[in-house]
Amino acid sequence: MYIDNAATSFPKPERVYTAVNDWLRNGMAAGRGSHQGIDDTGRMIDLGRSKLAQLLGLSSPSRIIHTLNCTDSLNIILQGFLSAGDHVVASQLDHNSVLRPLQELKQRGITVELANFDPASGLIDVEQFTRLVSSQPTRLVVITHASNVTGTIQPIQDLIRIAHNAGAAVLLDAAQTAGHVPISMHDMGIEFLATAGHKGLLGPLGTGILCIGNGLESSVRPLRYGGTGTSSELLEQPLEMPSRYESGNANVPGIAGLGAGAEWILKESVERIHEKIQALTQRLMEGLQEIRGVELLSPRHTRNVGIATFNIYNQDCREVAMILDQSFRIQCRAGLHCAPLAHRALGTFEKGGAVRLSPGVFTTEDEIQAVVEAVHAIAQL
Ligand SMILES: Cc1ncc(COP(=O)(O)O)c(C=O)c1O
């Protein structure tokens, strides 16, 4: 039983496996140039981009940039948009893929402040956030749409409005929400969106997406420079989107799978997927809360993306996960989940973190029941 979809989704829809297999067997070409295989690959990539643009509410597929993963997408913005003297506001909920680049950027003269969150609600402290973004000119605000530790979905529209009123651009880390929660970059009015391709978007590992708002490409230096298959007469990196940020041959089999994942999600509808995962997660949290000795860390009364994190009193989280795996064949994730500050705020850092269960779109109610029974049995040990 795979209940670790917040790390990467599994299984994938059948069409994702087929798309990867088909391209590896028949694709043969990099998608740049002029023979038939190249045309077919180019068309496949374009089609996938238009599905992803539809899913993420972008005005044009050229705004979809393929990256290595969400970490890569976040790094492109953090390292390419910020310069010495800039001020950034992020939060305690952020993943190390935000916190570590920011730590590095401090050495380059960028100042960073972190908003707190309330462990009871899982929500960012809006008053303190407002103070941080307005007390000095802020160039960028990073918002984690849903925490990968608690699963709580932030009321981002309020946070975006506050950031924009203060003149800051917004980078949304949608690693946990894309494919799980309806998202429209256009409606949200944000400047940058980074996400993984291999989680809720159901693509293969090694895929990621970055979206950059219209016209902002001139303000974001690429992380990598090189051949794009476009404007090859120039020695300078072209401004053209999306190739400005896609130097070198792409992970085309991964992109083929990701396009198929996006197509499947559009067919099923994000709203229906969200409802299904919500119902499973609510059932899971309810079951966990009824077990004596279990401390549920994911707030139940706020919107959740599909994550139930808990500890069993006096038991080591990694040991609990090991027993779940070895005795019950249930795969989940224990530890700090690359989000040390969120665990500090929850009071679980010293204990080495917590156990995270994350159902996916293919998880069944029977599996949820089996997980609750397994945790119940471990809590009696
Ligand atoms: C909130 C959040 N941001 C960023 C990442 C990094 O994603 P990736 O592994 O695709 O780089 C993760 C992965 O778990 C995440 O949960």
Ligand as a Chemical Component Dictionary entry (heavy atoms), coordinates in Angstrom:
data_LIG
# 
_chem_comp.id                   LIG 
_chem_comp.type                 NON-POLYMER 
_chem_comp.pdbx_formal_charge   0 
_chem_comp.three_letter_code    LIG 
# 
loop_
_chem_comp_atom.comp_id 
_chem_comp_atom.atom_id 
_chem_comp_atom.alt_atom_id 
_chem_comp_atom.type_symbol 
_chem_comp_atom.charge 
_chem_comp_atom.model_Cartn_x 
_chem_comp_atom.model_Cartn_y 
_chem_comp_atom.model_Cartn_z 
_chem_comp_atom.pdbx_ordinal 
LIG C1 C1 C 0 6.195  22.091 -0.575 1  
LIG C2 C2 C 0 7.299  21.494 -1.400 2  
LIG N1 N1 N 0 8.104  22.302 -2.105 3  
LIG C3 C3 C 0 9.089  21.818 -2.874 4  
LIG C4 C4 C 0 9.332  20.459 -2.971 5  
LIG C5 C5 C 0 10.451 19.961 -3.839 6  
LIG O1 O1 O 0 9.933  19.202 -4.888 7  
LIG P1 P1 P 0 10.883 18.408 -5.892 8  
LIG O2 O2 O 0 11.237 17.139 -5.218 9  
LIG O3 O3 O 0 10.036 18.192 -7.108 10 
LIG O4 O4 O 0 12.065 19.251 -6.155 11 
LIG C6 C6 C 0 8.526  19.576 -2.242 12 
LIG C7 C7 C 0 8.767  18.125 -2.302 13 
LIG O5 O5 O 0 8.426  17.364 -1.454 14 
LIG C8 C8 C 0 7.481  20.113 -1.460 15 
LIG O6 O6 O 0 6.669  19.310 -0.761 16 
# 
loop_
_chem_comp_bond.comp_id 
_chem_comp_bond.atom_id_1 
_chem_comp_bond.atom_id_2 
_chem_comp_bond.value_order 
_chem_comp_bond.pdbx_ordinal 
LIG C1 C2 SING 1  
LIG C2 N1 SING 2  
LIG C2 C8 DOUB 3  
LIG N1 C3 DOUB 4  
LIG C3 C4 SING 5  
LIG C4 C5 SING 6  
LIG C4 C6 DOUB 7  
LIG C5 O1 SING 8  
LIG O1 P1 SING 9  
LIG P1 O2 DOUB 10 
LIG P1 O3 SING 11 
LIG P1 O4 SING 12 
LIG C6 C7 SING 13 
LIG C6 C8 SING 14 
LIG C7 O5 DOUB 15 
LIG C8 O6 SING 16 
# 
